[in-house]
Amino acid sequence: MVDIQFKNSKISTGIFLCIAFIALLLFFIFNSSNSYAPILLFLIFVTLHILYFHKIRFWIEHKKGRPGLSIEEQGLVNNTADTPIFIPWNDIQTFETGFYRAQNQIFIQVKDEKKYDQVKRTAYLTALNAIGRFFRSKPDLLWIDVDVLAISEPQLLLLLQTRLKAYGEANR
């Protein structure tokens, strides 16, 4: 088993930038005409979502000593998505690099993507996922956010492809 930890400096930087952006938006709300307020409030809510589900939650997991990604004998545990998920090796076809949510990430190509779009989540995340399906072609739980991990994207991609190949050879 290989555990890849969260990188504290990247998470801390993200938290700082989110808080600074919210402060800037609040400044604009109090110092601009009312016509901009709805847009600015929307941006504040989006930033609060990112702050909690993509920064603070990672920081809490890091402080508890939980890895961002666990590569186990039977599959992967991806803790970089908004809901932690286990993906067995026999579901995985390949790994691809891609651009998702303004970041370079690794996509886990599985046999049945719809299965991972129906994972049980909180009511809030379920509602966001339902809306998100209109704007994306791949389930968000199948993306590995390399930017918050203590490993580079090429190193992680090579490690994942090597483990998938080894699993395939062992289970022929």
Secondary structure as UniProt FT lines:
FT   STRAND          2..4
FT   HELIX           8..31
FT   HELIX           34..36
FT   HELIX           37..51
FT   HELIX           52..56
FT   HELIX           57..63
FT   TURN            64..65
FT   STRAND          69..71
FT   STRAND          75..78
FT   STRAND          85..88
FT   HELIX           89..91
FT   STRAND          92..100
FT   TURN            101..102
FT   STRAND          103..110
FT   HELIX           113..117
FT   HELIX           123..132
FT   TURN            133..135
FT   HELIX           140..142
FT   STRAND          143..144
FT   HELIX           146..148
FT   HELIX           153..170
//
